[in-house]
Amino acid sequence: MRIGIFFGGTSREREISFAGGRTVFDNLDKGLFQPVPVFVDSLGHFILLDWQYLYKGTIRDFFPPPAAYPPSRHPWQLYLENLGELTDEALNDLISQVGRRVEASELPRLMDFAFLALHGPGGEDGAIQGLLEWVGVPYSGSGILPSALGIDKIAQKRLMQAAGLPTPKFRVLFGPDYKPVTLSELVNELGLPLVVKAPRQGSSLGISILREEDHELFGAALERALFRRTVSKQEWNQLNSTEQLNWVRQLADIREGIGMPVKALGLPIGSGFYEGYLQGSPYYVHAHPESLLTFLNASFSGESDTDGPAESISIESLTGETQVLVEQFVAGREFSCIVIEDENGQPLALPPTEIVKGSEVFDYRAKYLPGLARKVTPIDLPEADIERIRQQAQTMFSTFGFEVYARLDGFIQDDGTIFLNDPNTTSGMLPASFFFHQAAEIGLNPSQFLTYIIRTSLAARLRAGMKPGTLLGLLNPLDIAVHSKSFDQDERIRVAVIMGGYSSERHISVESGRNIYEKLSSSTKYRPIPVFLTGSSEDFRLYELPINVMLKDNADDIREKIEQAEAGHAAHPILARIRQQASGITSTYAGQAIAAPRRLGFAELAERADEVFIALHGRPGEDGALQQQLEKLGLPYNGSGVASSSVTINKYETNRRLREAGLHVAAHRLALRLEYEADPEAFYQSLEAEFPYPFIAKPSDDGCSSAVKKIKNRAELAAFCELIFRSQEDLLAGPAGVLHLGFKEEFPRKDVFLVETLIGPDGAAHFLEITGGLLTRYDQHGQLEVEVFEASEALATGEVLSLEEKFLAGEGQNITPARYAPDPEERQRISEEVKRTLRRVAEVLDIQGYARIDAFVRVRQAGAVEVLIIEVNSLPGMTPATCIFHQTALAGYTPYQFIDQILEFGKQRQAKALAIE
């Protein structure tokens, strides 16, 4: 069956939709379905996307193509709407570079079924559902009317009131029949705190909590909900040019800011946007952030077309909101519950998940970056309370007429009162999202759950009367194929995917491991076995994981479940009830019951698995210790061997060997705890004498930008030393503040760290940071060949590439291939020189399997190329958005094919070693 996957879209949630669409594409059972990627651009065009663009980190990495960016004084990350009005010819030319434009009438010829991974307006509001109904393509999820209700928080509140369902008190500001209300009146009616919301947005966009009766804060909350900003001349002029640039960047961000295009209006003192509009003040539309930056500078300096300098500028998104929802604050424990239709079409609530936040709003970063919030499933409440949540969720599902599945969020207060709010007819579909997380509790892995959703959606469309003959022709063969799979003997190659660990990179390791698991589990060749590594450097232990534990939110949650199982803690009794209610689904689609985590010895691992994929980062995993154990058992594995891994984990030793081989690296030295503790002042002076500020300080054996800091002065150096040499586990608040550590940012404790000179342009005509992947194979003579991929250009928004920019869907930007020069021939010449250098690095360090090498590239005026190596990753991150997949796609490998090549090399290396013996 051909499954059209619709993703991207016009909303502010397009990046999460893009990542979710990729998850669906990768996890569809390839024995049952043929995925057809339909990217919806930010203006609503359908594009049959060339598959390689699926594996870009963000939409901005490929559309519009960076080559189409207009000339600009500053570097920007742009969406299609930032290019302004385009002719049909220009638009079609851009689309042709990434795929083929598709008209709605063509959809039935391309697909049998549409899987909707779109979010927000245009995806969850009934619009795309209506279009698909019109052209006769069955689709996933709810129909037109329930989707329209699911996107409109105001309509939801009124329906809940009419149906007698509990909902917090609320008021709607602005819009039809609006009567002005003061902040005091709102506080008297609803109390404090107040929750101020954008009524047609998701992912916690446009939400503020007002904790005090403050008119200035209330005005800012209204602006946030309406996607407007006001900046005064005084505020603007207090910023330096870099801060002004960052202000516009933040404003143009579709999640943290208001997005573009905007209309900007100069205001007299004391007036707002509408007062200025009514007074006839001219407003200007800006599609490109550079245009807005220029306008702000000109308006506040008096150089614009207006009469003198403006006192303030009001900026409003052209795709903002017209109303604001103000709600009574609900103090309680927050949860989210997926409700699905069972095999009989009745609502079945899965185990609700408690959201344990580090901040008062479960915002975009906390939702989508592992480790920033905890998801506890089921919520830790008595069985009777959880059952009441489930019953109320099922009632709401039926009341709203939802179909197939929905995600219902809510709160339970100390007195047991339950409030449900913000139903979502399309849930986020990242690997550890609620959607897959809760399905795993009834025993379904992502591939199996997607199959169930497709089957249930077909049944829902059939009930609604859509093309009965056609839909029965899809349903019956699918049922037969699913039934036969449950009886077939699984003879696929067994691959133990080892993830987790105990380093600061453990959460990213879990993301990598899950991604490998999912790529393999939907294949017809491999049967992955999830294995978690925990313990310490002296004693690491392996555990085989059931699917529900593997899909916990992060490594710490997985470890906690293992510890509970080992202590003999029984699973929450509600789980047995729900699993019994879902047994018909599980027996058909999964074929096996949920188990508990189980300790594995290495000898048993060799019996359970044919080969191993190490998805660990840092120690252990990249240091050769685990590889040594696997070699003793004769188990093939991915990546470099013991000797090479033991070198590349050590950044100092890696640099030393590369320098001896004539390759360029930064000047470096180790900074030891013993020297620091003996005489801190002498320690600081010694470093300062050798490395002028600013310089780089970082752990010598961690990656993922963990604790990599640009040190600009003595205070920052002292703070870095206090943190990395601390004796306690918890961070020290003072030094953490000096280094501006982010919320829940990890900072490992070490006995030594690495100091390097800060690499800069040094007068080069062009200077950029790149990361390049490689793959090895044996030629027909048994000699090792190294294939180096086109490197990616890494664009950091801060001083160093952050964890988010490397791994969070929609963050950062990696341009592949790197833009070494505007001229294509010159760009390729430079690229080949860079590849030669990276190949030489691989040869010097005896890298095998695959790797990622980070470097800076200087291109001199006369064309000379210098490549300065930063770091070598022998087991690079394999998360869905990592740039190594962008590079392999250019070389013609899908992520699955790349992983298959890595595993095949491990087996060939093992066979070669046995032949030598």
C-alpha positions in Angstrom: 0.0 0.0 0.0 1.4 3.4 -1.0 1.4 5.7 2.1 1.6 9.4 1.3 3.2 11.1 4.4 2.3 14.8 4.6 4.7 16.8 6.8 6.2 20.3 7.1 3.3 22.7 6.6 2.5 26.4 7.1 2.3 26.6 10.9 4.9 27.6 13.5 5.2 23.8 14.3 6.5 22.9 10.9 10.0 21.8 12.1 8.5 19.3 14.5 6.1 18.1 11.8 9.1 17.7 9.5 10.9 15.6 12.1 7.7 13.6 12.8 7.2 12.9 9.1 10.7 11.6 8.9 10.0 9.3 11.9 6.9 8.0 10.1 8.8 7.5 6.9 11.5 5.5 8.7 9.2 3.4 10.9 6.6 2.3 8.3 6.8 -1.5 8.0 8.5 -1.9 4.6 7.0 -5.3 4.2 3.5 -3.8 4.2 3.9 -0.2 3.0 5.7 2.0 0.4 6.2 5.5 1.8 5.7 8.5 -0.4 7.0 11.7 1.1 4.8 14.8 0.5 6.5 17.9 1.9 4.1 20.8 2.4 6.1 24.1 2.2 5.4 27.2 4.3 3.1 28.6 1.6 1.1 25.4 1.4 2.5 23.9 -1.9 2.7 20.1 -2.1 6.1 18.8 -3.1 6.9 15.2 -3.8 10.2 15.4 -2.0 13.4 13.7 -3.2 14.1 11.2 -0.4 17.6 12.6 0.5 16.1 15.9 1.8 14.1 14.0 4.4 17.3 13.6 6.3 18.2 17.3 6.6 18.3 18.6 10.1 15.8 21.4 9.5 13.6 22.7 6.7 15.9 25.7 6.4 18.8 23.4 5.5 17.2 22.7 2.1 14.2 24.8 1.3 14.5 27.4 0.0 17.9 26.2 -1.3 20.6 28.4 0.4 21.8 29.3 -3.1 18.5 31.1 -3.6 19.0 33.4 -0.6 19.1 37.1 -1.7 22.3 39.1 -1.0 22.4 40.2 2.7 24.8 41.9 5.0 24.3 39.3 7.7 23.8 35.5 7.7 20.2 34.4 8.2 18.3 31.2 8.3 15.3 31.6 6.0 12.0 30.0 5.1 10.3 30.4 1.8 8.1 33.3 2.9 11.3 35.3 3.7 11.9 35.6 -0.1 8.9 37.7 -0.6 6.6 37.5 -3.6 7.8 35.0 -6.1 6.7 34.4 -9.7 5.3 31.0 -10.6 8.4 30.4 -12.7 10.8 31.3 -9.8 8.8 29.2 -7.3 8.7 26.1 -9.6 12.5 26.5 -10.2 13.1 26.4 -6.4 10.8 23.4 -6.0 12.5 21.5 -8.8 15.7 21.6 -6.9 14.3 19.4 -4.1 11.5 17.5 -5.8 8.4 17.9 -7.9 5.4 20.2 -7.3 2.1 18.2 -7.0 -1.4 19.5 -7.5 -4.2 18.2 -5.3 -5.9 16.4 -8.2 -2.8 14.3 -8.7 -2.7 12.9 -5.1 -5.0 9.8 -5.8 -2.5 8.7 -8.5 0.4 8.9 -6.1 -1.0 7.2 -3.0 -3.6 4.9 -1.6 -3.6 6.5 1.9 -2.5 9.8 3.4 -0.7 9.8 6.8 -0.9 13.3 8.3 2.0 14.4 10.4 1.1 18.1 10.0 0.6 20.2 13.1 -1.3 23.4 13.9 -3.3 25.6 11.4 -3.4 23.9 8.0 -2.8 20.5 9.5 -5.1 19.9 12.4 -7.9 22.3 11.6 -9.9 20.3 9.0 -8.4 22.0 6.0 -6.2 19.2 4.7 -8.8 16.7 5.8 -11.4 18.5 3.7 -9.1 18.6 0.7 -8.3 14.9 0.9 -12.1 14.1 1.2 -12.6 16.2 -1.9 -10.1 14.2 -4.0 -11.0 10.9 -2.4 -7.8 9.9 -0.6 -8.4 8.3 2.9 -6.3 9.8 5.6 -5.2 9.2 9.2 -6.8 10.6 12.3 -10.0 12.5 12.9 -12.3 13.9 10.2 -13.1 17.5 9.3 -15.3 18.6 12.1 -13.5 17.1 15.1 -10.2 18.4 13.6 -11.7 21.9 13.4 -12.7 21.7 17.1 -9.3 20.2 18.0 -7.4 23.3 16.8 -9.7 26.0 18.3 -9.2 26.3 22.1 -12.1 28.8 22.4 -14.5 26.5 20.7 -13.2 23.6 22.8 -13.9 25.5 26.0 -17.4 26.4 25.0 -18.2 22.9 24.0 -16.9 21.5 27.2 -19.1 24.0 29.2 -22.1 23.0 27.1 -21.4 19.3 27.7 -20.9 19.7 31.4 -17.2 18.7 31.3 -15.0 20.5 33.9 -12.9 23.3 32.5 -11.1 26.3 34.1 -12.9 29.6 34.0 -11.9 31.8 31.0 -12.4 35.0 29.1 -11.8 35.7 25.4 -10.2 39.1 24.6 -10.7 40.8 21.3 -12.7 39.4 18.3 -16.5 39.6 17.7 -18.7 41.1 20.4 -15.7 41.9 22.5 -16.3 44.2 25.4 -13.2 45.8 26.8 -12.1 44.5 30.1 -9.4 45.7 32.5 -6.7 43.6 34.1 -8.3 44.2 37.5 -11.6 42.9 36.3 -9.8 39.8 34.9 -8.0 39.2 38.2 -11.2 39.6 40.2 -13.0 37.1 37.9 -10.3 34.5 37.3 -7.8 35.1 40.1 -4.0 35.0 39.9 -2.0 33.6 38.3 -3.6 34.1 34.9 -2.8 31.9 31.9 -2.6 33.9 28.6 -2.8 31.8 25.5 -2.8 32.0 21.7 -6.1 30.1 20.9 -5.0 28.3 17.7 -1.4 27.3 18.4 0.3 24.2 19.7 3.7 23.2 21.2 3.1 25.8 24.0 3.6 28.6 21.6 2.2 32.0 22.6 1.6 31.1 26.2 2.5 33.2 29.3 1.7 32.9 33.0 1.0 36.2 34.8 1.6 35.8 38.5 1.0 39.4 39.6 -1.3 42.2 38.6 1.3 44.1 36.6 0.1 46.0 33.5 3.4 45.9 31.8 3.8 42.2 32.2 0.2 41.7 31.1 0.8 43.8 28.0 3.9 41.6 27.1 1.7 38.5 27.6 -0.9 39.8 25.2 1.8 40.7 22.7 3.2 37.2 23.0 -0.2 35.6 22.4 -1.0 37.9 19.4 2.5 37.4 18.0 3.4 41.1 18.2 6.4 43.0 19.7 6.9 46.6 20.6 10.4 48.0 20.9 11.2 51.6 22.0 13.9 53.8 20.7 15.6 53.8 24.1 15.5 49.9 24.3 16.9 49.6 20.8 19.7 52.1 21.2 20.9 50.4 24.4 21.7 47.4 22.3 25.0 47.1 20.5 25.0 46.0 16.8 25.5 42.3 17.7 22.7 42.4 20.2 20.4 44.2 17.7 21.1 41.4 15.2 20.3 38.8 17.8 17.1 40.6 18.7 15.9 40.4 15.2 17.0 36.8 14.9 15.0 35.9 17.9 12.0 37.9 16.8 12.1 36.2 13.3 12.2 32.7 14.9 8.8 31.0 14.4 8.8 29.4 17.9 10.6 31.8 20.2 9.6 34.9 18.4 6.8 36.0 16.1 8.1 34.8 12.7 8.1 36.6 9.4 6.7 38.4 7.4 5.7 41.2 9.7 4.2 44.7 9.4 6.0 47.3 11.3 4.6 50.7 12.4 6.3 53.7 13.9 4.3 54.9 17.0 4.1 58.2 18.8 4.7 58.2 22.5 2.1 56.3 24.5 0.2 54.8 21.6 -0.3 51.1 20.5 -0.4 49.5 17.1 -4.1 50.1 16.5 -4.0 53.7 17.7 -1.1 54.4 15.3 -3.0 52.6 12.5 -6.1 54.7 13.1 -4.0 57.9 13.2 -2.8 57.0 9.7 0.8 56.2 10.5 2.3 54.2 7.6 3.2 50.6 8.2 5.7 48.6 6.2 5.7 44.9 5.4 9.0 43.1 5.8 9.5 39.5 4.6 13.3 39.3 5.2 14.8 39.9 8.6 17.6 42.0 7.1 14.9 44.4 5.8 13.4 44.6 9.3 16.8 45.3 10.9 17.5 48.0 8.4 14.1 49.5 9.0 14.5 49.6 12.8 17.9 51.3 12.5 16.6 53.8 10.1 13.4 54.5 12.0 15.2 55.2 15.3 17.8 57.3 13.7 15.4 59.4 11.7 16.7 58.2 8.3 13.4 56.5 7.3 10.7 58.0 5.2 8.7 59.0 8.2 8.7 62.5 9.8 11.7 62.2 12.1 12.7 59.3 14.4 10.0 57.1 15.8 9.7 56.8 19.6 8.7 53.1 19.3 8.0 50.5 16.7 5.2 48.0 16.8 5.8 44.8 14.9 3.0 42.3 14.1 3.2 38.9 12.4 1.1 38.6 9.3 0.1 35.1 10.5 -0.6 36.1 14.1 -3.7 35.7 16.2 -6.7 38.0 16.4 -8.0 36.8 19.8 -6.5 35.9 23.2 -7.7 33.3 25.6 -7.2 34.1 29.3 -7.7 31.2 31.7 -7.8 30.6 35.4 -4.5 29.0 36.5 -4.9 25.3 37.5 -2.5 24.2 40.2 -2.0 20.5 39.9 -0.1 17.7 38.3 0.1 17.9 34.5 -0.5 14.8 32.4 -1.1 13.8 28.8 -3.2 10.9 27.7 -3.3 9.3 24.2 -6.8 7.9 23.5 -7.1 5.4 20.6 -10.0 3.5 19.1 -9.9 -0.1 19.9 -10.6 -2.8 17.3 -14.3 -2.3 17.8 -14.2 1.5 17.3 -14.6 2.3 21.0 -12.3 4.8 22.8 -9.4 3.2 24.8 -7.3 5.5 26.9 -3.6 4.5 27.1 -1.7 5.0 30.4 -1.6 8.8 31.1 1.9 10.3 31.4 2.8 12.9 34.0 5.0 15.8 32.8 7.5 16.7 35.4 8.8 20.1 34.3 11.8 22.1 35.2 9.9 25.3 34.4 6.3 26.3 34.8 5.5 25.9 31.1 6.1 22.6 29.2 7.6 24.6 26.4 9.1 23.7 23.0 12.6 22.8 24.2 11.3 20.8 27.1 8.9 18.9 24.9 11.4 17.9 22.2 15.0 17.9 23.7 15.7 14.8 25.8 16.5 15.3 29.4 14.8 18.7 30.0 11.6 17.3 31.3 10.6 13.9 32.6 7.7 11.8 31.4 6.4 9.4 34.0 4.1 6.7 32.7 1.8 6.0 34.2 1.3 9.1 36.4 2.2 8.1 40.0 -1.4 8.1 41.4 -3.7 5.5 42.9 -5.3 3.2 40.4 -8.7 4.7 41.0 -7.5 8.2 40.2 -5.8 7.1 37.0 -8.9 5.3 36.0 -10.9 8.5 36.5 -8.5 10.3 34.2 -8.9 7.6 31.6 -12.7 7.6 31.8 -12.8 11.4 31.5 -10.4 11.3 28.6 -12.5 8.7 26.8 -15.7 10.8 27.5 -14.0 13.9 25.9 -12.8 11.8 23.0 -16.4 10.7 22.3 -18.0 14.2 23.0 -15.7 15.9 20.5 -16.3 13.1 17.9 -12.6 12.3 17.7 -11.6 9.4 15.5 -8.7 6.9 15.5 -6.5 8.7 18.1 -6.1 12.0 20.0 -3.8 13.4 22.7 -5.6 15.0 25.6 -3.7 17.1 28.1 -4.9 18.0 31.5 -4.3 18.5 35.3 -5.3 16.7 38.4 -5.5 18.8 41.5 -4.8 17.8 45.1 -8.5 17.4 45.8 -8.9 15.0 42.8 -10.5 17.5 40.5 -9.5 16.7 36.8 -9.4 19.4 34.2 -8.8 18.4 30.5 -7.7 20.9 28.0 -5.9 21.4 24.6 -6.9 18.2 22.8 -4.6 17.4 19.8 -5.9 15.5 16.8 -2.3 15.0 15.6 0.2 14.2 18.2 3.9 14.8 17.9 5.6 11.9 16.3 9.2 12.1 17.4 10.6 8.7 18.6 10.0 9.4 22.3 6.8 11.4 21.9 3.7 10.6 24.0 2.3 9.0 20.8 4.9 6.2 20.8 5.7 6.3 24.5 2.2 5.3 25.6 1.7 2.8 22.8 4.8 1.0 24.0 3.1 0.4 27.3 0.7 -2.0 25.6 3.6 -3.6 23.7 3.6 -1.9 20.4 6.8 -0.6 18.9 6.6 2.5 16.6 6.4 0.4 13.4 3.5 -1.7 14.8 1.6 1.2 16.2 1.8 3.0 12.8 0.4 -0.1 11.1 -2.5 -0.1 13.6 -3.2 3.7 13.1 -3.3 3.2 9.3 -5.7 0.2 9.6 -7.9 2.0 12.2 -8.0 5.2 10.0 -9.1 3.2 7.0 -11.9 1.7 9.1 -12.9 5.2 10.3 -13.1 6.5 6.7 -15.1 3.5 5.7 -17.6 4.1 8.6 -18.0 7.7 7.2 -19.0 6.3 3.8 -15.8 7.2 1.9 -15.5 5.0 -1.3 -16.5 1.7 0.4 -15.3 -0.5 -2.5 -11.9 1.1 -2.7 -11.4 1.1 1.1 -12.4 -2.6 1.5 -9.9 -3.3 -1.3 -7.2 -1.8 0.9 -8.4 -3.1 4.3 -8.8 -6.8 3.5 -5.3 -7.4 2.0 -3.8 -5.4 4.9 -5.6 -7.5 7.5 -4.4 -10.7 5.8 -0.8 -9.5 5.6 -0.8 -8.4 9.3 -2.3 -11.7 10.4 0.2 -13.7 8.4 3.2 -11.8 9.9 2.1 -12.8 13.4 2.6 -16.5 12.4 5.7 -16.2 10.4 9.0 -17.2 12.0 11.3 -14.3 12.4 14.6 -15.3 10.8 16.1 -11.9 10.5 19.6 -11.1 11.6 19.6 -10.3 15.4 21.4 -7.1 16.2 21.9 -6.0 19.8 21.7 -2.2 19.8 23.7 -1.0 22.9 22.7 2.5 24.1 22.8 4.6 27.3 25.9 4.7 29.4 26.7 7.0 32.3 28.5 9.9 30.6 27.0 13.4 29.9 26.2 12.1 26.4 23.9 9.3 27.7 20.7 11.0 26.6 22.0 11.5 23.1 23.2 7.9 23.1 19.6 6.8 23.8 18.3 8.9 20.9 20.9 7.4 18.6 20.2 3.9 19.8 16.4 4.3 19.4 17.0 5.6 15.9 19.1 2.6 14.9 16.5 0.3 16.5 13.7 1.9 14.5 15.5 1.9 11.2 16.3 -1.8 11.6 12.9 -2.9 13.1 11.0 -1.7 10.0 13.4 -3.6 7.7 13.0 -7.1 6.3 16.7 -8.0 7.1 17.4 -7.2 10.8 15.7 -7.8 14.1 17.1 -5.4 16.6 17.3 -6.1 20.3 17.5 -3.0 22.5 20.2 -3.2 25.2 21.0 -0.6 27.8 24.4 -0.1 29.4 24.7 1.3 32.9 26.9 1.1 35.9 30.3 2.8 36.2 33.7 2.7 34.5 34.7 0.0 37.0 31.6 -2.2 36.5 29.3 -1.7 33.5 26.2 -3.8 33.2 24.0 -4.7 30.2 20.2 -5.1 30.3 17.8 -6.2 27.5 14.9 -3.8 27.4 11.3 -4.3 26.6 9.9 -1.7 24.1 8.1 0.3 26.8 11.3 0.9 28.7 13.4 1.6 25.6 10.9 4.4 24.8 11.1 6.2 28.1 12.0 9.8 27.8 15.8 9.6 28.5 18.6 7.5 29.8 18.0 8.4 33.5 14.3 7.3 33.2 15.4 4.0 31.7 18.0 3.4 34.4 15.4 4.1 37.0 13.0 1.5 35.5 15.9 -1.0 35.5 16.6 -0.3 39.2 13.0 -0.7 40.1 12.8 -4.0 38.3 15.9 -5.3 40.0 14.5 -4.2 43.4 11.4 -6.3 42.7 9.0 -3.4 42.3 5.8 -4.5 40.6 4.5 -2.5 37.7 1.6 -0.2 38.4 -1.6 -2.2 38.6 -3.3 0.1 36.1 -1.0 -1.2 33.4 -2.2 -4.8 33.7 -5.8 -3.6 33.3 -5.0 -1.5 30.2 -2.9 -4.2 28.7 -5.8 -6.6 29.1 -8.2 -4.1 27.5 -5.7 -3.8 24.6 -4.8 -7.5 24.3 -6.7 -7.8 21.0 -4.6 -5.1 19.5 -1.3 -6.3 21.0 -1.8 -10.0 20.0 -2.5 -9.0 16.4 0.1 -6.4 15.9 2.9 -7.2 18.3 2.5 -10.9 19.0 4.2 -10.9 22.4 3.5 -9.5 25.9 5.4 -6.8 27.7 8.4 -8.1 29.8 10.6 -6.5 32.4 14.2 -5.3 31.8 16.6 -8.3 32.1 20.3 -8.4 33.0 22.5 -9.8 30.3 26.0 -11.2 30.8 28.3 -11.0 27.8 28.2 -14.7 27.2 24.4 -14.5 27.0 24.6 -11.5 24.7 26.6 -13.6 22.3 23.8 -16.2 22.4 21.0 -13.7 21.9 22.6 -11.6 19.1 24.5 -12.2 15.9 26.2 -8.8 15.9 26.2 -5.6 17.9 25.6 -2.0 17.0 27.3 0.3 19.7 25.2 3.5 19.9 27.2 4.7 22.9 29.0 8.1 23.1 32.0 8.9 25.2 33.1 6.4 27.9 32.4 3.5 27.6 31.7 2.9 24.0 34.2 5.1 22.2 37.2 4.1 24.3 37.8 0.5 23.2 36.7 -1.2 26.5 33.4 -2.6 25.2 35.0 -3.5 21.8 37.6 -5.6 23.7 34.8 -7.6 25.4 33.0 -8.1 22.1 36.1 -9.3 20.3 36.7 -12.0 23.0 33.2 -13.3 22.2 33.7 -13.2 18.5 30.8 -10.7 18.1 31.0 -8.4 15.1 30.5 -4.7 15.9 30.4 -1.3 14.3 33.0 1.4 14.3 36.7 1.4 14.9 38.7 -1.3 16.7 40.1 -1.3 20.3 43.4 0.4 19.6 42.0 3.2 17.4 39.1 3.8 19.8 41.4 4.1 22.8 43.2 6.9 21.0 40.3 8.9 19.5 38.5 9.1 22.9 41.5 11.1 24.1 41.4 14.5 22.4 44.9 15.4 23.6 46.5 12.1 22.3 44.5 12.5 19.0 45.8 16.0 18.5 49.4 14.9 19.3 49.3 12.1 16.7 47.8 14.3 14.1 50.4 17.1 14.7 53.2 14.5 14.4 51.7 13.4 11.1 51.9 17.0 9.7 48.2 17.8 10.1 47.0 21.1 11.4 45.5 21.2 14.9 45.1 23.9 17.6 47.9 24.4 20.1 46.8 22.5 23.2 47.7 21.3 26.6 46.2 19.3 29.5 45.1 21.2 32.6 45.3 18.9 35.7 43.2 19.0 38.9 46.3 18.3 40.9 48.0 21.4 39.6 44.8 23.5 40.2 44.4 22.2 43.8 48.1 22.8 44.6 48.1 26.5 43.6 45.1 27.9 41.8 46.7 31.3 41.1 49.9 29.7 39.6 47.6 27.4 37.6 45.7 30.3 36.1 48.8 32.3 35.3 50.4 29.3 33.6 47.4 28.8 31.3 47.2 32.6 30.7 50.8 32.8 29.8 50.4 30.0 27.2 46.9 30.8 25.9 45.8 34.4 25.5 42.1 35.1 26.0 39.8 34.0 24.5 40.7 30.3 24.3 38.7 27.0 24.4 38.4 24.8 27.4 36.7 21.4 27.2 36.8 17.9 28.6 39.4 15.7 27.0 37.1 12.7 26.6 33.5 14.0 26.1 31.7 15.1 22.9 28.3 16.5 22.0 29.6 20.0 22.9 29.5 18.9 26.5 31.1 21.6 28.6 32.9 23.1 25.6 33.3 26.8 26.5 35.0 29.8 25.0 36.9 31.3 27.9 37.2 35.1 27.6 38.6 36.2 31.0 39.9 35.1 34.4 36.4 34.9 36.0 35.2 32.5 33.3 38.4 30.4 33.7 37.9 30.2 37.4 34.3 29.2 37.0 35.1 26.5 34.5 37.7 25.1 36.9 35.4 25.2 39.9 32.7 23.3 37.9 34.8 20.6 36.2 37.0 19.9 39.3 34.0 20.0 41.8 33.6 17.2 44.2 29.8 17.2 44.4 27.4 16.0 41.7 25.2 19.1 41.6 26.4 22.1 39.8 27.7 25.2 41.7 25.2 28.0 41.1 27.8 30.8 41.1 30.2 29.4 38.5 27.2 28.1 36.5 25.9 31.6 36.3 29.2 33.0 35.2 29.3 30.5 32.3 25.6 31.1 31.5 24.8 27.4 31.6 21.4 26.6 30.2 18.6 24.9 32.1 19.6 21.3 32.9 22.8 21.8 30.9 25.2 19.0 32.0 28.8 19.7 33.1 30.9 16.6 33.8 33.3 16.3 36.6 36.9 15.4 35.5 40.4 15.2 36.8 41.8 16.9 33.7 40.6 19.1 30.9 41.9 20.3 27.6 42.9 23.8 26.7 43.2 24.9 23.1 43.9 28.1 21.2 40.8 29.6 19.7 40.9 28.9 15.9 40.0 32.0 13.9 40.1 33.2 10.3 43.7 34.4 10.6 43.2 36.7 7.6 41.7 34.0 5.4 39.3 35.1 2.6 36.8 32.5 3.7 36.5 30.7 7.1 34.0 28.1 8.1 33.4 25.2 10.5 32.7 21.9 8.9 31.9 18.3 10.0 32.6 15.5 7.6 31.6 11.8 7.7 33.3 8.8 6.3 32.6 5.1 5.6 35.1 2.3 5.2 35.0 -0.9 3.2 37.3 -3.6 1.9 38.2 -3.7 -1.8 38.5 -6.9 -3.8 42.0 -7.4 -2.5 41.0 -7.0 1.1 42.6 -3.6 1.5 40.8 -0.9 3.5 39.1 1.9 1.4 37.9 5.2 3.0 34.9 7.0 1.4 34.8 10.5 2.6 31.4 12.3 2.2 30.8 15.9 1.3 31.2 17.8 4.5 28.5 19.9 6.2 28.9 23.5 7.0 27.9 24.1 10.7 26.4 27.4 11.6 26.4 28.2 15.3 24.3 30.9 16.8 26.5 31.1 19.9 30.1 30.8 20.7 30.2 27.0 20.1 27.8 24.6 18.5 25.2 23.7 21.2 23.6 20.4 22.0 20.3 21.7 20.6 21.9 22.8 17.3 23.4 19.4 16.9 20.5 17.2 17.9 17.2 19.1 18.5 14.8 18.9 15.5 14.4 22.4 14.0 17.5 23.9 15.8 20.7 25.1 14.2 21.5 24.9 10.6 23.9 22.5 8.7 24.4 23.3 5.0 25.4 20.2 3.0 27.5 20.4 1.0 29.6 23.1 2.7 29.8 26.4 0.9 33.5 26.7 0.3 33.2 29.1 -2.6 30.4 30.6 -4.8 31.9 29.1 -8.0 30.9 25.4 -8.3 34.2 24.3 -9.8 36.2 26.2 -7.1 33.9 24.8 -4.4 34.5 21.3 -5.6 38.3 21.8 -5.8 38.4 23.0 -2.2 36.0 20.1 -1.2 38.4 17.5 -2.6 41.3 19.0 -0.7 39.2 18.9 2.5 38.3 15.3 1.8 42.0 14.4 1.2 42.8 15.8 4.6 40.0 14.0 6.4 41.0 10.7 4.6 44.5 11.3 5.9 43.2 11.7 9.4 41.4 8.4 9.1 44.6 6.7 7.9 46.7 8.1 10.7 44.3 7.1 13.4 43.4 3.7 11.8 39.7 4.6 11.8 37.4 1.8 10.7 33.7 1.4 9.9 32.6 5.0 10.0 33.4 8.3 11.8 32.7 12.0 11.9 35.6 14.5 11.9 35.0 18.2 12.9 37.3 20.8 11.5 37.8 24.5 10.6 38.6 25.4 7.0 40.5 28.5 5.9 40.6 29.4 2.3 43.3 32.0 1.5 43.0 34.8 -1.0 45.2 32.9 -3.5 43.2 29.7 -3.1 45.4 27.8 -0.6 43.3 25.6 1.7 44.1 24.9 5.4 42.1 22.3 7.3 42.5 22.4 11.1 41.2 19.3 12.9 39.0 19.9 16.0 37.8 16.5 17.0 37.4 12.9 15.8 34.2 10.9 16.7 34.7 7.2 16.3 31.0 6.5 17.1 29.2 9.7 15.9 25.7 10.6 16.9 23.1 8.7 14.9 20.0 10.7 15.9 17.4 11.3 13.2 18.5 14.9 12.6 22.3 14.4 12.7 24.2 15.8 9.7 26.0 12.5 8.8 22.7 11.4 7.3 22.6 14.6 5.2 26.0 13.6 3.8 25.3 10.0 3.2 22.1 10.9 1.3 24.2 13.0 -1.1 26.3 9.9 -1.7 23.2 7.9 -2.5 22.8 6.0 0.8 19.5 6.1 2.7 20.1 6.0 6.5 19.1 2.3 6.5 21.5 1.6 3.7 24.3 3.4 5.6 23.6 1.5 8.8 23.5 -1.7 6.7 26.9 -0.9 5.3 28.3 -0.3 8.8 27.0 -3.6 10.0 28.3 -5.5 6.9 31.7 -4.1 7.4 31.8 -5.3 11.0 31.0 -8.8 9.8 33.6 -8.6 7.1 36.3 -7.4 9.6 35.4 -10.3 11.9 35.7 -12.8 9.1 39.0 -11.3 8.1 40.3 -11.6 11.6 39.2 -15.2 11.9 40.9 -16.0 8.6 44.2 -14.6 9.8 44.0 -16.7 13.0 
